[in-house]
Each structure stands twice: as structure tokens, then as C-alpha cells.
Amino acid sequence: MAFFRICRGHLSDKAAARWIDGEGHGKEERVMSSRGNPHAGHMPSGGRGMAISAWLTGVYFVIEMGIGLWTGSIAVISDAFHTFSAVGGVLVAIAAARLAKRPADETFSFGWYRSEIIGALVNGGFLLGMALVVIYMAAMRLGSPIDLPTGPMLIAAAGGLFTEVISLWLIWQQSKTDLNVRGALWHIIQTFVGSLLIIVTALVIKFTGFLLIDPILGMAFGVVLLWASWGILRDAARLLMEGTPDEVDLRGVIEALEAMDGVQDAHHVHAWTLTSGRNVFSGHLRVSQDADTQAVLKDANTMLKSDFGFFFVTLQIETRCLDESGAEKIDVTSGPAETVDEP
């Protein structure tokens, strides 16, 4: 009897892999890793843009908070809090990006790349907290609106728009590929929207005298912040849970591997994100006895990197399956065992 497309934990203890020798034909090979995929994106970094954004928003926070305390405007004060959170968000992003540059060692064999995901998680949590504070402050003001001086409010908003447009321009491109920077970007976007709301609030109060516009718009903005924080926290949590990247069709990867010459089975396949722009893949390939294992290994690695954009690949080549009993729960390809008679 011979196993056919099983590799699902049904072999005896004698089925063990051997490290490849010089020629490697007809033997089990363990581990092929490679780096340097040009299709896998670029590692993000703190950069001058992030540093300049931190300085701009920090200086503006002091000015805006002073105006907010002087006028008593919930819109200006809440936006000042947003500005403060933006400063913190950018600083967290810079610190996490610098940590991510540290090389791998025996303690952190994948390096410090995941620090950027932790930074994104902190940013998302901070954003969530600020959203709840804004909603609470707006709800309190709904019961007791106050008359507000519109001139200082407009000055605060104009200054905010100036600094926020510059900051957004500095980090916009980087935020598209870096979840950590995207968290910082959302902090700046919230202050940008807050500045627009201050303008709307000031003009409505000036021309209509409708004082409730201040807490109403503040509460609406808080809801928007809740949505933004949820998106960042969800994405960061998925990365920390080793979820398959959204852009990776794992079933398509399996089918492509099994379509290769000499490959009979692809199993125990895993795809996850190390950090933004760095997807990793590992898997087992069962090949026929007469397959050129070195060629299969090389072709599979090349395909995974060039066609699917993986940054790092680890493949285990087998002519017989290892004893994988008990690991079925982490094998998305696991299924019932099938056997065929050898001729």
C-alpha cells in the first residue's frame, strides 16, 4: 500500500525527514529560506516626514489648547485633544519604526518587525479612547450650550489646517503600505476634520446663533473616530493572530504549487504578515520518488516570490510524509486519508 495525497498525520513514527545531502535526489529536504523579494514591498521607517509632522502638531497643540481654554469651545478643546493624540501617534509610529530596524538575534529570530504592529495597536487604542472622550464631552455640553467667541475659533482652525495639510502631505504615501504609519495618519486626519468642524461651528454660531451646533458636530466627529479606531485595531489584531493577508489567495497558492511538475501534494501551508509589506509563507510539498527535488524547491520558491510576492519562504520537500498526527487543526488542507495499491 502507498499513501496518495494524504500527508495528514497518518504515517508511522518511522517516517522521518533527512537533511538533504550534496545531491539531494529522492530524499526529503527540510527548509529552504530566502530573502530579497523585490515584489514584497519595502520596509517602512520613521523618516524626516514623521519627525516634522510630530514637531508641527506638537507646537500647534499648545496654541490650540490655549485658545480652547480661553473660549470654552468644546469643538476647539476636543480638537486640541485630537492634536495631542496625533503627536503621541506620530511619536509611537517613529519609535516603532526605529525598533523594527533592529537585526534578528537568538531571542527575536524574526527581528523586531512586529514592533510596528504593536505601535499600530497602541495608536488604535489611543484613538478609541479619544473618541469616547469626545462623545462624552459633547453629550455633557448638549444639556448646557454656551455662547462662544467665533473669531478665536476661526484663528485656531486656520492654524490647524495649515499644519495638518503639511503633515498629511509628508506621510501620505508611506501610510499606504505601513499599518503603523496609517495609525499616525488617522490621528492627523482627525485633527484636520476637527479644524473643519471648528470653522463650520464658528460660522453657524456667528450667523444663526445656534449654539448646539458645537456639541452636535463634536459628537458626530467622535463617531467617525470610533470607526477609524476599529479599523486600525481590527487590522493590527489580525496581523498579531497570524491571519492570512487579505491580498493572498491561499487556495490559489496551493493549487499553483500542486500544479508543478513532480508535486503530488501541498499541505501544512501557512501565509502570514510579519509586518506591513512583508508576507511570509511556509509549507510542505510531497513529491514523487523520481522528482528532481532541487529543481522543485527552486521553482516553487521562485514562483512564490515572483507571482505571489512573498518576502520570506520556507518549504519542506518530502517523498514520504512526516508523522503529523495531532497537527490537523492547523492544516487548512487536511482531509480524510486515501490509499491506493502500488502496482
One Martini backbone bead per residue (centre of mass of N, CA, C, O) as a GRO file, in nm:
protein
  343
    1MET     BB    1   0.100   0.034   0.017
    2ALA     BB    2   0.011   0.382  -0.070
    3PHE     BB    3   0.018   0.708  -0.036
    4PHE     BB    4  -0.248   0.948  -0.145
    5ARG     BB    5  -0.291   1.257  -0.066
    6ILE     BB    6  -0.236   1.298   0.249
    7CYS     BB    7  -0.040   1.420   0.471
    8ARG     BB    8  -0.230   1.398   0.774
    9GLY     BB    9  -0.120   1.202   1.008
   10HIS     BB   10  -0.079   0.861   0.903
   11LEU     BB   11   0.201   0.787   0.998
   12SER     BB   12   0.471   0.661   1.111
   13ASP     BB   13   0.755   0.704   1.307
   14LYS     BB   14   0.954   0.630   1.058
   15ALA     BB   15   0.865   0.898   0.931
   16ALA     BB   16   1.151   1.074   0.834
   17ALA     BB   17   1.355   1.335   0.786
   18ARG     BB   18   1.621   1.434   0.570
   19TRP     BB   19   1.891   1.584   0.510
   20ILE     BB   20   2.036   1.720   0.264
   21ASP     BB   21   2.259   1.648   0.044
   22GLY     BB   22   2.442   1.724  -0.217
   23GLU     BB   23   2.210   1.613  -0.419
   24GLY     BB   24   1.896   1.525  -0.312
   25HIS     BB   25   1.780   1.278  -0.450
   26GLY     BB   26   1.501   1.119  -0.308
   27LYS     BB   27   1.487   1.318  -0.068
   28GLU     BB   28   1.437   1.480   0.214
   29GLU     BB   29   1.367   1.822   0.262
   30ARG     BB   30   1.477   2.086   0.481
   31VAL     BB   31   1.451   2.390   0.419
   32MET     BB   32   1.373   2.694   0.253
   33SER     BB   33   1.534   3.010   0.245
   34SER     BB   34   1.448   3.356   0.156
   35ARG     BB   35   1.549   3.668   0.020
   36GLY     BB   36   1.479   3.964  -0.164
   37ASN     BB   37   1.193   4.059  -0.256
   38PRO     BB   38   1.076   4.298  -0.483
   39HIS     BB   39   0.749   4.233  -0.434
   40ALA     BB   40   0.727   4.280  -0.098
   41GLY     BB   41   0.823   4.550  -0.050
   42HIS     BB   42   0.884   4.802   0.198
   43MET     BB   43   1.034   4.916   0.459
   44PRO     BB   44   0.952   5.106   0.700
   45SER     BB   45   0.994   5.441   0.838
   46GLY     BB   46   1.016   5.720   0.996
   47GLY     BB   47   1.147   5.981   0.911
   48ARG     BB   48   1.117   6.315   0.842
   49GLY     BB   49   0.813   6.340   0.812
   50MET     BB   50   0.742   6.244   1.099
   51ALA     BB   51   0.908   6.452   1.258
   52ILE     BB   52   0.774   6.708   1.146
   53SER     BB   53   0.487   6.635   1.232
   54ALA     BB   54   0.544   6.633   1.536
   55TRP     BB   55   0.628   6.930   1.563
   56LEU     BB   56   0.380   7.070   1.447
   57THR     BB   57   0.163   6.942   1.636
   58GLY     BB   58   0.291   7.027   1.904
   59VAL     BB   59   0.278   7.336   1.871
   60TYR     BB   60  -0.028   7.353   1.807
   61PHE     BB   61  -0.142   7.238   2.069
   62VAL     BB   62  -0.070   7.473   2.256
   63ILE     BB   63  -0.234   7.688   2.106
   64GLU     BB   64  -0.515   7.549   2.099
   65MET     BB   65  -0.559   7.505   2.401
   66GLY     BB   66  -0.557   7.802   2.476
   67ILE     BB   67  -0.805   7.881   2.306
   68GLY     BB   68  -1.005   7.679   2.429
   69LEU     BB   69  -0.991   7.782   2.726
   70TRP     BB   70  -1.077   8.073   2.661
   71THR     BB   71  -1.358   8.007   2.503
   72GLY     BB   72  -1.498   7.708   2.568
   73SER     BB   73  -1.474   7.519   2.329
   74ILE     BB   74  -1.544   7.197   2.244
   75ALA     BB   75  -1.415   7.189   1.963
   76VAL     BB   76  -1.132   7.298   2.039
   77ILE     BB   77  -1.061   7.107   2.271
   78SER     BB   78  -1.100   6.839   2.117
   79ASP     BB   79  -0.891   6.912   1.899
   80ALA     BB   80  -0.655   6.931   2.094
   81PHE     BB   81  -0.665   6.638   2.175
   82HIS     BB   82  -0.617   6.535   1.891
   83THR     BB   83  -0.342   6.665   1.861
   84PHE     BB   84  -0.210   6.513   2.093
   85SER     BB   85  -0.262   6.230   1.971
   86ALA     BB   86  -0.097   6.283   1.718
   87VAL     BB   87   0.172   6.311   1.852
   88GLY     BB   88   0.172   6.032   1.982
   89GLY     BB   89   0.132   5.871   1.719
   90VAL     BB   90   0.393   5.960   1.578
   91LEU     BB   91   0.592   5.872   1.799
   92VAL     BB   92   0.517   5.574   1.796
   93ALA     BB   93   0.586   5.527   1.499
   94ILE     BB   94   0.885   5.601   1.519
   95ALA     BB   95   0.971   5.401   1.737
   96ALA     BB   96   0.876   5.142   1.590
   97ALA     BB   97   1.049   5.179   1.332
   98ARG     BB   98   1.325   5.168   1.478
   99LEU     BB   99   1.291   4.889   1.605
  100ALA     BB  100   1.254   4.735   1.325
  101LYS     BB  101   1.575   4.767   1.253
  102ARG     BB  102   1.649   4.549   1.414
  103PRO     BB  103   1.813   4.273   1.440
  104ALA     BB  104   1.837   3.955   1.454
  105ASP     BB  105   1.813   3.700   1.710
  106GLU     BB  106   1.782   3.450   1.941
  107THR     BB  107   1.524   3.587   2.065
  108PHE     BB  108   1.461   3.746   1.774
  109SER     BB  109   1.441   3.580   1.480
  110PHE     BB  110   1.251   3.817   1.327
  111GLY     BB  111   1.296   4.045   1.490
  112TRP     BB  112   1.127   4.386   1.516
  113TYR     BB  113   0.881   4.418   1.322
  114ARG     BB  114   0.628   4.394   1.526
  115SER     BB  115   0.644   4.680   1.654
  116GLU     BB  116   0.457   4.815   1.444
  117ILE     BB  117   0.199   4.668   1.533
  118ILE     BB  118   0.201   4.766   1.822
  119GLY     BB  119   0.186   5.063   1.746
  120ALA     BB  120  -0.091   5.042   1.609
  121LEU     BB  121  -0.241   4.944   1.861
  122VAL     BB  122  -0.188   5.196   2.029
  123ASN     BB  123  -0.316   5.398   1.837
  124GLY     BB  124  -0.598   5.273   1.834
  125GLY     BB  125  -0.651   5.298   2.139
  126PHE     BB  126  -0.617   5.603   2.158
  127LEU     BB  127  -0.840   5.673   1.955
  128LEU     BB  128  -1.069   5.544   2.115
  129GLY     BB  129  -1.043   5.718   2.369
  130MET     BB  130  -1.092   5.993   2.228
  131ALA     BB  131  -1.374   5.930   2.122
  132LEU     BB  132  -1.509   5.895   2.401
  133VAL     BB  133  -1.443   6.176   2.510
  134VAL     BB  134  -1.592   6.342   2.297
  135ILE     BB  135  -1.874   6.224   2.338
  136TYR     BB  136  -1.899   6.302   2.634
  137MET     BB  137  -1.860   6.610   2.607
  138ALA     BB  138  -2.096   6.654   2.411
  139ALA     BB  139  -2.322   6.545   2.594
  140MET     BB  140  -2.285   6.758   2.820
  141ARG     BB  141  -2.331   7.016   2.629
  142LEU     BB  142  -2.627   6.971   2.538
  143GLY     BB  143  -2.749   7.076   2.823
  144SER     BB  144  -2.514   7.338   2.814
  145PRO     BB  145  -2.488   7.577   2.622
  146ILE     BB  146  -2.251   7.817   2.488
  147ASP     BB  147  -2.117   8.108   2.426
  148LEU     BB  148  -1.905   8.190   2.140
  149PRO     BB  149  -1.606   8.298   2.015
  150THR     BB  150  -1.533   8.304   1.672
  151GLY     BB  151  -1.256   8.422   1.608
  152PRO     BB  152  -1.060   8.225   1.760
  153MET     BB  153  -1.169   7.973   1.620
  154LEU     BB  154  -1.071   8.047   1.332
  155ILE     BB  155  -0.773   8.065   1.402
  156ALA     BB  156  -0.737   7.775   1.496
  157ALA     BB  157  -0.828   7.642   1.230
  158ALA     BB  158  -0.619   7.765   1.039
  159GLY     BB  159  -0.369   7.651   1.180
  160GLY     BB  160  -0.449   7.357   1.155
  161LEU     BB  161  -0.465   7.331   0.847
  162PHE     BB  162  -0.172   7.399   0.790
  163THR     BB  163  -0.031   7.165   0.953
  164GLU     BB  164  -0.201   6.920   0.839
  165VAL     BB  165  -0.135   6.937   0.541
  166ILE     BB  166   0.166   6.893   0.573
  167SER     BB  167   0.157   6.622   0.724
  168LEU     BB  168  -0.002   6.463   0.512
  169TRP     BB  169   0.205   6.500   0.282
  170LEU     BB  170   0.450   6.356   0.430
  171ILE     BB  171   0.274   6.055   0.497
  172TRP     BB  172   0.084   5.936   0.278
  173GLN     BB  173   0.247   5.721   0.117
  174GLN     BB  174   0.342   5.547   0.363
  175SER     BB  175   0.047   5.465   0.465
  176LYS     BB  176  -0.024   5.250   0.235
  177THR     BB  177   0.215   5.025   0.363
  178ASP     BB  178   0.166   5.125   0.679
  179LEU     BB  179  -0.001   5.065   0.965
  180ASN     BB  180   0.143   5.251   1.162
  181VAL     BB  181   0.120   5.514   0.988
  182ARG     BB  182  -0.187   5.502   0.961
  183GLY     BB  183  -0.240   5.571   1.253
  184ALA     BB  184  -0.107   5.851   1.239
  185LEU     BB  185  -0.282   5.961   1.009
  186TRP     BB  186  -0.553   5.952   1.164
  187HIS     BB  187  -0.475   6.160   1.371
  188ILE     BB  188  -0.449   6.390   1.161
  189ILE     BB  189  -0.728   6.372   1.033
  190GLN     BB  190  -0.887   6.441   1.287
  191THR     BB  191  -0.771   6.731   1.308
  192PHE     BB  192  -0.867   6.826   1.033
  193VAL     BB  193  -1.169   6.784   1.081
  194GLY     BB  194  -1.179   6.955   1.335
  195SER     BB  195  -1.116   7.222   1.190
  196LEU     BB  196  -1.367   7.219   1.010
  197LEU     BB  197  -1.572   7.216   1.247
  198ILE     BB  198  -1.492   7.486   1.364
  199ILE     BB  199  -1.579   7.654   1.124
  200VAL     BB  200  -1.871   7.569   1.116
  201THR     BB  201  -1.941   7.648   1.405
  202ALA     BB  202  -1.868   7.950   1.387
  203LEU     BB  203  -2.060   8.026   1.152
  204VAL     BB  204  -2.328   7.935   1.275
  205ILE     BB  205  -2.313   8.112   1.528
  206LYS     BB  206  -2.274   8.390   1.388
  207PHE     BB  207  -2.548   8.363   1.184
  208THR     BB  208  -2.764   8.200   1.404
  209GLY     BB  209  -2.705   8.108   1.719
  210PHE     BB  210  -2.647   7.793   1.717
  211LEU     BB  211  -2.506   7.625   1.989
  212LEU     BB  212  -2.548   7.308   1.935
  213ILE     BB  213  -2.336   7.263   1.707
  214ASP     BB  214  -2.093   7.193   1.879
  215PRO     BB  215  -2.181   6.912   2.009
  216ILE     BB  216  -2.289   6.774   1.755
  217LEU     BB  217  -2.024   6.768   1.587
  218GLY     BB  218  -1.853   6.633   1.805
  219MET     BB  219  -2.011   6.365   1.810
  220ALA     BB  220  -1.983   6.290   1.513
  221PHE     BB  221  -1.674   6.274   1.523
  222GLY     BB  222  -1.656   6.047   1.733
  223VAL     BB  223  -1.778   5.829   1.549
  224VAL     BB  224  -1.555   5.837   1.337
  225LEU     BB  225  -1.331   5.750   1.534
  226LEU     BB  226  -1.443   5.474   1.599
  227TRP     BB  227  -1.414   5.361   1.315
  228ALA     BB  228  -1.108   5.405   1.282
  229SER     BB  229  -1.014   5.239   1.530
  230TRP     BB  230  -1.133   4.968   1.446
  231GLY     BB  231  -0.965   4.926   1.189
  232ILE     BB  232  -0.686   4.923   1.327
  233LEU     BB  233  -0.738   4.703   1.541
  234ARG     BB  234  -0.821   4.479   1.346
  235ASP     BB  235  -0.561   4.465   1.175
  236ALA     BB  236  -0.361   4.419   1.409
  237ALA     BB  237  -0.493   4.161   1.522
  238ARG     BB  238  -0.460   3.990   1.265
  239LEU     BB  239  -0.153   3.994   1.261
  240LEU     BB  240  -0.112   3.871   1.552
  241MET     BB  241  -0.292   3.606   1.450
  242GLU     BB  242  -0.179   3.510   1.168
  243GLY     BB  243  -0.325   3.605   0.930
  244THR     BB  244  -0.424   3.603   0.623
  245PRO     BB  245  -0.369   3.794   0.380
  246ASP     BB  246  -0.580   3.965   0.179
  247GLU     BB  247  -0.384   3.935  -0.091
  248VAL     BB  248  -0.404   3.623  -0.028
  249ASP     BB  249  -0.456   3.321  -0.214
  250LEU     BB  250  -0.430   3.023  -0.074
  251ARG     BB  251  -0.566   2.837  -0.278
  252GLY     BB  252  -0.398   2.936  -0.520
  253VAL     BB  253  -0.125   2.847  -0.407
  254ILE     BB  254  -0.183   2.548  -0.386
  255GLU     BB  255  -0.253   2.499  -0.686
  256ALA     BB  256   0.022   2.593  -0.797
  257LEU     BB  257   0.196   2.381  -0.652
  258GLU     BB  258   0.034   2.120  -0.758
  259ALA     BB  259   0.105   2.197  -1.074
  260MET     BB  260   0.376   2.099  -1.043
  261ASP     BB  261   0.629   1.921  -1.128
  262GLY     BB  262   0.624   1.640  -0.898
  263VAL     BB  263   0.372   1.738  -0.744
  264GLN     BB  264   0.128   1.583  -0.517
  265ASP     BB  265   0.152   1.775  -0.250
  266ALA     BB  266  -0.004   2.032  -0.043
  267HIS     BB  267   0.083   2.116   0.297
  268HIS     BB  268   0.100   2.300   0.559
  269VAL     BB  269  -0.004   2.591   0.494
  270HIS     BB  270   0.137   2.930   0.540
  271ALA     BB  271   0.015   3.273   0.581
  272TRP     BB  272   0.182   3.581   0.673
  273THR     BB  273   0.248   3.881   0.862
  274LEU     BB  274   0.515   4.046   0.984
  275THR     BB  275   0.473   4.316   0.822
  276SER     BB  276   0.440   4.569   0.639
  277GLY     BB  277   0.512   4.419   0.327
  278ARG     BB  278   0.563   4.118   0.489
  279ASN     BB  279   0.529   3.815   0.355
  280VAL     BB  280   0.479   3.474   0.468
  281PHE     BB  281   0.593   3.129   0.389
  282SER     BB  282   0.471   2.790   0.448
  283GLY     BB  283   0.551   2.436   0.355
  284HIS     BB  284   0.449   2.121   0.217
  285LEU     BB  285   0.604   1.888  -0.021
  286ARG     BB  286   0.494   1.622  -0.218
  287VAL     BB  287   0.691   1.398  -0.398
  288SER     BB  288   0.817   1.212  -0.622
  289GLN     BB  289   1.069   0.982  -0.642
  290ASP     BB  290   1.174   1.113  -0.940
  291ALA     BB  291   1.220   1.386  -0.844
  292ASP     BB  292   1.361   1.707  -0.862
  293THR     BB  293   1.408   1.862  -0.571
  294GLN     BB  294   1.573   2.111  -0.643
  295ALA     BB  295   1.387   2.215  -0.866
  296VAL     BB  296   1.130   2.238  -0.701
  297LEU     BB  297   1.239   2.434  -0.491
  298LYS     BB  298   1.319   2.662  -0.684
  299ASP     BB  299   1.045   2.702  -0.835
  300ALA     BB  300   0.868   2.754  -0.587
  301ASN     BB  301   1.019   2.997  -0.477
  302THR     BB  302   0.996   3.176  -0.727
  303MET     BB  303   0.687   3.181  -0.746
  304LEU     BB  304   0.618   3.293  -0.461
  305LYS     BB  305   0.772   3.564  -0.512
  306SER     BB  306   0.678   3.661  -0.805
  307ASP     BB  307   0.355   3.589  -0.795
  308PHE     BB  308   0.296   3.646  -0.455
  309GLY     BB  309   0.510   3.830  -0.282
  310PHE     BB  310   0.711   3.692  -0.101
  311PHE     BB  311   0.967   3.748   0.134
  312PHE     BB  312   0.939   3.460   0.286
  313VAL     BB  313   1.057   3.112   0.248
  314THR     BB  314   0.933   2.781   0.359
  315LEU     BB  315   1.033   2.449   0.260
  316GLN     BB  316   0.912   2.106   0.252
  317ILE     BB  317   1.050   1.812   0.123
  318GLU     BB  318   0.865   1.510   0.021
  319THR     BB  319   0.823   1.152  -0.030
  320ARG     BB  320   0.735   1.139   0.266
  321CYS     BB  321   0.542   1.164   0.534
  322LEU     BB  322   0.516   1.295   0.817
  323ASP     BB  323   0.441   1.277   1.146
  324GLU     BB  324   0.123   1.473   1.197
  325SER     BB  325  -0.012   1.401   1.443
  326GLY     BB  326  -0.226   1.663   1.578
  327ALA     BB  327  -0.204   1.895   1.322
  328GLU     BB  328  -0.485   1.935   1.174
  329LYS     BB  329  -0.586   2.218   1.296
  330ILE     BB  330  -0.329   2.363   1.118
  331ASP     BB  331  -0.460   2.233   0.843
  332VAL     BB  332  -0.632   2.344   0.562
  333THR     BB  333  -0.580   2.055   0.389
  334SER     BB  334  -0.720   1.864   0.555
  335GLY     BB  335  -0.809   1.510   0.531
  336PRO     BB  336  -0.885   1.226   0.424
  337ALA     BB  337  -0.763   0.927   0.380
  338GLU     BB  338  -0.573   0.786   0.109
  339THR     BB  339  -0.550   0.485  -0.092
  340VAL     BB  340  -0.321   0.287  -0.291
  341ASP     BB  341  -0.211   0.055  -0.504
  342GLU     BB  342   0.062  -0.088  -0.587
  343PRO     BB  343   0.199  -0.230  -0.877
   0.00000   0.00000   0.00000
